[in-house]
Structure formats: C-alpha cells, structure tokens
Amino acid sequence: MGRLTIWFLLGLTLIAVSNNVGFANAEVGPSESECRPYIEKAINELKTDGVTSKDGSGELQSDQPRRDDDDDDDDDGGLDEKETVEITDVDSTEDAKSDNDIDGDGIPDDEDDDIDGDGIPNDEDDDIDGDGIPNDKDDDIDGDGIPNEDDDDIDGDGIPNEQDDDIDGDGIPNEQDDDIDGDGIPNDEDDDIDGDGVPNEKDNDIDGDGIANQKDKDIDGDGIPNQDDNDLDGDGLSNEKDADLDGDGKANHEDDDLDGDGTLNHEDSDLDGDGLPNEKDEDLDGDGKANHEDEDIDGDGTLNHEDSDIDGDGVHNDEDHDVDGDGLTNSEEPQSMDIDGDGVPNNLDDDIDGDNKVNEKDDDMDGDGILNVHDNDMDGDGIPNEHDDSHEDDDDEEEEVKKRSKRAVDAAPIVDVETPASPTEEFPIEEEPAQEETAEVEAAVEPEVEAAVSEEEKEEEVKAEPEQSVEEEKDQSVEETVEVKAAEESAEKLAEPEEAQEEPQAEVRAVAAEDNEDEDTPEDELLWEGEIPRNRRSRQHITELLQLDEEFNAREKATDNVADIILRDIKKIYENAVKPLETLYKYRDLSNRHFSDPEIFSKPLILFMGPWSGGKSSILNYLTDNEYTPNSLRTGAEPSPAYFNILMWGNETEVLDGTQLAADYTFAGLQKFGQGLEERLRGLKMKSKLLEKVNIVEIPGILEVRKQVSRVFPFNDACQWFIDRADIIFLVYDPAKLDVGPETEAILDQLKGREYQTRIILNKADTVKPEELLRVQGALIWNISPLMSSAQPPLMYTTSLWTHPYQDGAPARLLLAQERAFLRDLRTAIDKRIEHKIASARRFAVRVRNHAKMVDCYLNTYYNHKTLFGNKKRIADDIIDHPQNYHIYEGLSTLTNISRYDLPDPEVYRDFFRLNPLYEFKKLQETCTYFRGCPITKLDLAIAYELPELAGKYKKMSDAALASIEAQPEISAESGNAQASSVPAEPKKTR
C-alpha cells in the first residue's frame, strides 16, 4: 500500500471521529471501538514502512520530543470521543512510546498499574493493553507482542505466571478464578487451563502455579485440595465419571499413577487421591462404584476374577494377606464380608479368593498363601476350622456317611450268604447251615440294607444292588475279611437260641461299632497328649503387630541412635545430681532399689507374674515361637518348679544357671539376695526376633497354702527388684483359679505406684462358656482392684495365648481381638522404653531426695534436744525409737510438701540408724560449698527440670531421625524421575 493511500485512510478516519456533527455521533455511524482497530493497524503499518518522521537521510527519528499540541490526552494509544487528532500527532505520540511502555507514561508496563493509560486499573480493565480487543478474546493480553501461550507473564505485571496468584490479571485469585488464563473459556471446558500452550493432558503443571502435578496438592488450581476435590483435574467431569482422573492423558485403566500424586498405584496408600487410605476407602479406584459392587476394584482395566492383584497393591493375590485391600487380613474377614470383592459374600461365593478356581478344587481356598491342608482357617472367615459352624455340618455329614458305609459293610455279608460263590468255595461245610438261616436273617437285615442303599444313592456312590455297592466301595482284601466274619457269625448262630437269632444282627453290630468308637475316643486323646496339635493357630499376626519384620529395622536403628544419646544424658544427670546425696546419706543401706548402669542401659523388661498354672510359661513359649521344642519352658496343669525364668537373646540356644545369670551385666544386682535365689534362677538364651528387643522374666507361680512356708531367700524383695525394672507387668490368671490369698496380696501391694504399667490377662478364656465369661471377668476385677489401691480398674485382656485351637463354642473373634490388643500394648511398651527409663530415673531421684531430707529432719531434731553434757547415743536412740513423740514425719510433710505415703516406715529407719549412727551424718546445709553449691539444690533441679526435659528432647530428635529416613525414598524417587525424563520441555519465549 502506498504512502499516500495510508495517509488518506488515516485522515478520513480521524476526521470522522473528531467531527461532532459527523457520522461518529450518528446512531448508525461507527463507534470509537469499531474505528480503533483500523487506527492501530494504520500506525503499525507506518512503523513497518518507515513513514514516521524521516529526515533527509531516510533514518527513523525515534527521539523526537513530544509536542504540546498532542490531542491524545490520556496517552492510551487511541482516541477518545472528545479528542481531535491531526496527522502530525502520529509522529509525536508514537515516538514517545517505548517497546515496554504502551501508554508512554515513563512507567514500564510490568510496573504500571494501568498499562494502556485509560484510567482503569489493570485488574479492573476488560482491555488491559487498550488494543480494542477484550482480554478474553485477546491473543496478547498485555500487548507485549508475545502471544499468551508463549508469554511467561500473561498479564504483564512483572510476576512470572508460575509465581503469579492472578495469571490473567483480572483481579480474581487463581484459586477463585473460573478462567485462570483469561481466554474466555471456563476452566472446566478449557483444554489449556493455564494458557501456556501445552494441552492439559500433556502439561506437567496444569494450573501453572510452578508446582509439578505430582507434588501439587491442588492440581487444577481451584483452591480445593485434591483429597477434597470432586473434580481432581478440573475438566468439568466428576472423579467417579472421569475416565482420566488426573488429566494426564492416560486412561485410568492404563495409568500407573491413577491420582497423579507421583506415587505408583501399587505403592500408593491412597489410590484415588480422595484422602481416605485404601484400607478405609469403600471406593478404592474412585469410579463411583463401591468395592463390593465394582468388577474392577483397583481400576486397572482387568476384571477382579481375572486380576492377579485385585487391590492393586503390587502383591499377588496368592501372597496377599488382604486380597481386597479393605484393611482386614483374609483371616480376619468376617463371614459376611467379601474377600475377593466381587459383591458375593464369602459364605455364598463359589470362588472365595477370586482366582477362577472353585472352592472345592482350590488348594488355597481363601487366597492367604497357606494351603488348605495347613491352614487353620480354610475359608478365611476369621474362625478356626474346628470352631467354624460352616464346617460342622460338612464334618457331621462326612461322619454319618462313614457310619452308614460301615453298617452297610457289616450287613452285606449276611446277604452274601444267599450267593453260593465265595462262602461255598472257602467254607463248604458252613454253607448249608448259613443257607438255612437266610430266610430269618434276611427279613431283619433287609430294611437296614435298603436304608443304607438309599442314602448312598443320594451320594451317587451306589448305583446297583447292596451287594454291588459294597463290592464297588471296598477292595478285594476288605471283601474277603467281611466274608470270613459272615461265615463265623453264621456258625455261631447255629448254637444260639432261636430268639437270639431273630434279632437284627446287622443293627447290633452297627451299634456295637458306634460304642467302640465312643470308647476309643478317650484313649486316643490320652495318646495325643503332649504331641503337637494338628491344626495350630497361625503366629503371623505376632510378627506384624510386634513389628518384627525387616522393614522396621531401619526405623529402629535411627531411633536407637537417638536413644543412646538420651541414655548417656540420664547417666550424666545421675552422676552429677543424684549420686552425691545417695552416697553421702547411704541410701543403698536403706533400700534394695538401686539405680546404675545396668538399669540405665539394659533392654526393656517384660514381666509375667501370677498364680501357679495360669499359663505364664505357655505365653512365653508362644511369644518366642518356642513351643514344642526341646528347650520349651515346662508347661502343664501341675505346678511348675519354682524358677525365675529369664529369656534373653543369643546366637545359639543355651540354658543358663543362676551363677551365670548373676554374672550377667543386666542381672548382676540379684547377687545381693544370696545363693538361695541364684539356685532358683534359670536363663534361656535363644535366637528370637522378639528377644533382640526385650528381656522377658517369669516370676514363679504363687501357690496359696494355709501354712506359710519359709524360703531360703527374700522372695518378695526379689520380686520387687524385677518390678522396679519392668517396663510393663502382666498378671496372668486362670479362670478356674481366681482366689486371692496372702501371697497374692503381698505381691499386689508391691505394685502400688505402678498401676499404670500393670495389665491383667485372663488366660485360657476359651475354656469358659461365653455366657459365663463376663461373670468371671467381673469376679477377677472385684478381687484384684481393691488390693491395688487404684480408683480405676486395671486393663484386662481376655484371651488364650498359645497355638492350640480354641475349644468348641468359644467366642473366637473376641479372643482374637483381645490377643491383638495385648500385642499392640506390648509393642507400645517397647516403643516407650526411653520414657520409662526417664521415669525410673526420676522416681529414684525422688526417693534419694526424700531420704536425704528425712535424715536431715532426724538430725535437726537430735541437735535441738542434745545438751552439753547429755548422752548423745541415748538421745539419738530415743528419737529413732519414738519419732512420733518428736513429730518428725508430720513436720517433714508440712515443711517440704513430701507426702507421708512416699516415706519409709519408722521401723525401716530404726534398722537403718542401728547400722549407721544418726550423729555421724551431716545436715543438708553443711554439705553446701562455695564453689560446688548445694547438692540438694542440684537434685531438686534435676527432678523438676532436667529429667522431664529429656523426654521432649527425645521426641524431637526421634521425629527428626524418622523424617530423614522417610525422606530418603522420596529423594531417590525424584532422582530416578529426573533421569527417566528424556525429552526436555521447549523453552518459552521471553521479552
């Protein structure tokens, strides 16, 4: 287009706009917005052709000063209705503008709140760059010459899109903006939500917030967290109807990461990203179908009955202990539940585990990886086979079939007498008498044989006459034996009276056979005593609940390193604050409760105690997997030998005597109880995963007798030694032995102050009828609670802790649930070992402080009553023998706030001061020095501040250690993803 033509068109347009009486003001004439695009187009062409103010050399003059008569008053690059423009305005206006300052106000666009200078802030301006094209239709919103899809800063506010809370600059934050990129297309209909030119299904950052989808807690940027978002990818389709849940372009059944959180499906604890863990999610794949109605639970495109991994956890069904991923192991699935998740309850399902094998032909019916012949719960309903009602009918029917078959076999030879085949050949002499009695016997036998035949026809095992059925079921040897018996019985009938011969002999033999079976049962049971049960209960849950698997080793090693630091701090506090007063006031002569390195650095101690034959030894064998081995602890109904059984870890199984145990670092403190106790100590070292973490002690069973028997060692003091060091204490009771006598009372009295660590186990609960079990529990609680001086009854577990199957009629599910609760409690005690060490150290420090102040109180009373010429020994003895006359205990409790119940009895101090004269001790104020301060002050600080602060320190350090362990897989996964990405993204254009 020639230069003259351009000028001519531009002049006509400007004149039309500025003419007040022209068509610009007419109703039918073009408006300003209609003319503005033509003006801009003309100006751009002038720039391109170099028409704007050239000098004689033809070079562009971009530095011309702005003229005072410029009619474009608002510097918006366009014309208002009242602005009159002449041709010369074009040069001055355009020259004043730079590439980054549209309105020429000297403020760069990326810092200008009003880019086009129209007086409307950008966030309220429908046309930010003033080009006459509304923002939602403008391919370049900020007018910087870079299309939006290539622009790192769409709204031109100087903030990159990935950091911009308002990408399109419309004043609405992205999380509240229905159109994030301002292209006029709502987010739920927009193929490119953030307007970066990359379609959503290929965009690694759908909402353009700078956070990759895999790490973005709000993928579509709608302000709703993914776990609460009904439309995860913001495509307008609800999650349950969305064939591509995370919007990555891969259909759900082909997507290895269904919810787009960066965790592969088989490793993802929340498969569909709805905030519910898989085991609690009733719709695992988020397709809107409940798991029990969903033919494809994990959404991988493979139907459940064809899927080798139904719940998508990466574990094959045959090896998966939770096939349907509902949080219940297959063995715990109630009968009303559905192991394979096909919508058919287990008790109605022909294929319980969904492996396309009917139950009758499936070697592993419940899919728990244990063959039926070795599985204690074959159908996976949580009830052992021997207690499962669903199997009783089958067993009864099978037993009835056997009895009927036996009766048929016994009856068949009598009918065989009619046939002259085998009896004639083998017993020719006895054949004739037998045939004479055939008529009489046949009438009595025939009904029984017919009944047997009819029953066997139902089983489709007999399809011919009774004689033929017997021949088909039995082999030749059995048939010959039967015929011999028939001939002998026929001979005996000849000698018997006719009345006896008229009795139905087959029926008599059948009844006799049944009686013989009943009589044989007790003999068989006696023969089985002491042997390994055929159907032992599984111990897998013990390994899981006590966290004995290898996967927990790394976590425990991290916390063990922190624990060593805290234990060293405890030792430091003990030596600096507790030990000086312990030594100065000879606390070890007062009490057997000591505190030193063995108490600080030893493993957690689990203590079992209670009446004899309560099942303590059986529990220890059960927990350590030591049942039915040559080194098992002795068990049985009779009282076991009165040994203190101590179980420890060792590379090889080894039995230790008392001398060896007393020489061990952990139990060296038992030497003070004498040789009598050492003879009653027995240790067992064995390679057990549980014993790597704890030591287990069984105190001899308490046998209540009318006459107290004197022991050769202080039994109660020895029990107290173990009680003081125990992390958790279990009192084991037999439902048949709930009586509480003097021995039990003495033991329970020693547990005062340790109620929070004491539990009761009502063992052998399967021997009690369910309707009587509640009464037994109540009786036990009423017997024990008053003796423990606790307002709250102790925690009780009602179960049967050994691998023997539960007895018939026992509440199997209740017993299993109580056993699991007991194991979880045991694991908690192991995890809180450091807290227990800190509490033990503080208890010991309090005892030492109370003792020091008690001695100081005696000393002050002594010096107050001592005279110049008085006999100091007589005065000291009078105070020691009659402390109530001097109000020593009352005065100490009043002055120091020490409870009277935390102080030893006067008789204890009477013995103590007989060994250590009162006047040889120093008063507390005399132990203070100028440089070292007062020992009692250090001890009070340790009790009030230093020891409690260690608990908080341990928690913080252990949390940090565990966080570092958990972060390592994430870091390795990120590095793997970085190496796997082979195609780099194209760089965006920048200004």
Buried (B, 14 or more C-beta within 10 A) or exposed (E): EEEEEBBEBBBEBBBBBBEEEEEBEEEEBBEBEEBBEBBBEBBEBBEEEEBBBEEEEEEBEEEBEEBEEBBBEBBBBBBEEEBEBEEEBBBBBBBBBEEBBBBBBEBBBBEBEBBBBBEBEBBEBEBBBBBBBBBBEBEBBBBBEBBBBBBBBBBBBEBBBBEBEBBBBBEBBBBEBEBBBBBEBBBBEBEBBBBBBBBBBEBEBBBBBEBBBBEBEBBBBBEBEBBEBEBBBBBEBEBBEBEBBBBBEBEBBEBEBBBBBBBEBBEBEBBBBBEBEBBEBEBBBBBEBEBBEBBBBBBBEBBBEEBEBBBBBEBEBBEBBBBBBBEBBBBBBBBEBBBBBBBBBBBEBEBBBBBEBEBEEBEBBBBBBBEBEEBBBBBBBBBBBBBBEBBEEEEEEEEEBEBBBBBBBBBBBBBBBBEEEBBBEEBEEBBEBBBEBBEEBBEBBBEBBEBBBEBBEEEEEBEEEBBEBBBEBBEEEEBEEBBBBBBEBBBEBEEEEEEEBEEBBBBEBBEEBEEEBEEEEEEEEEEEEEEEBEBBBBEBBBBBBBBBEEEEEEBBEBBEEBBEEBBEBBBEBBEBBBBBBBEBBBBEEBBBBBBBEBBBBBBBBBBBBBBBBBBBBBBBBBBBBBBEEEEBBEBEEEEBEBBBBBBBBBEEBEEBEBEBBBEBEBBBBBBBBEEBBBBBBBBBBBEBBBBEBBBBBBBBBBEBEEEEEEEEBBBBBBBBBBBBBBBBBBBBBBBEBBEBBEBBEBBBEBBEEBBEBBBBBBBBBBBBEEEEBEEBBEEBBEBBBEBBEBEEBBBBBBBBBBBBBBBEEBBBBBBBBBBBBBBEBBBEBBBBBBBBBBBBBBBBBBBBBBBBBBBBBBBBBBEEEBEEEEEBEEBBBBBBEEBEEBEBBEBBBEEBEBEEEEBBEBEEBEBBBEEBEBBEBEBBEEBEEEEEEEBBEBBBEBBEEBBBEBBEBBEEBBEEBBEEBEEEEEEEBEEEEEEEEEEEEEEBEEB
